[in-house]
Amino acid sequence: MGNQLSGQVAVVTGGSRGIGLAISEKLLEQGLSVMICSREQSSVQKALDTLQQPNPGRIEGMAADVRHYEQVERLMAATGEKFGGIDILVNNAGIGLFSSVERMTPEEWDAVIGTNLSGTFYCVHAAVPYMKRRKGGTIINISSLAGKNAFPGGAAYNASKFGLNGFSEAVMQDLRYENIRTSYIMPGSVDTRFGGGGREAAWKTSAGDVAQVVLDLLRSDPRSMISRVEIRPSQPPRK
């Protein structure tokens, strides 16, 4: 792929807010065409209202719940029809539901695993044929430091992110000789109010910081593969 990103096509799941929106903005700045999705059309439209004017013809969006494969297939097909193919997939869609294992309902477990893990598989599975037609591509999965550090109340979220890390490394080995690079990013505390958090915290990593790492990965020499990146706040509160 080299370092020439302008004109390429990216799909960013969960691209209507937070980290996903920051990634979408960063890619648009580089001249890419971007398809975003969110579970709610209202969220998609709000993002499009912000992004379309400065990026005419290069941003599109649709409602798609990555827990449902048929919706993922429609997302990838719509991207191919609108922009002619897919070069980059950023699996950012994710949810966090936190409670003790005995209090967590099976429905909550299924929602977290379905979105954070199965949804990523669905997106990769549906996007890879489009990348092969372009003779290569890049997959970047947004994981978390919770994928290596378990914590109380995190049974579903930890399981989804531990699984996502393993999935990413297996996909990397499956696809590397197809000229498709796979990386995953493990942010720590990011200031997105994820999971319904409260006040902003200046010490946290910003969504823009994560977006910059995505761009750095895309610009890296294709001779090398940066398979994993960990991001932490430089100066969190002292314990």
Order of alpha helices (4+ residues) and beta strands (2+ residues): beta-alpha-beta-alpha-beta-alpha-beta-alpha-alpha-beta-alpha-beta-alpha-beta
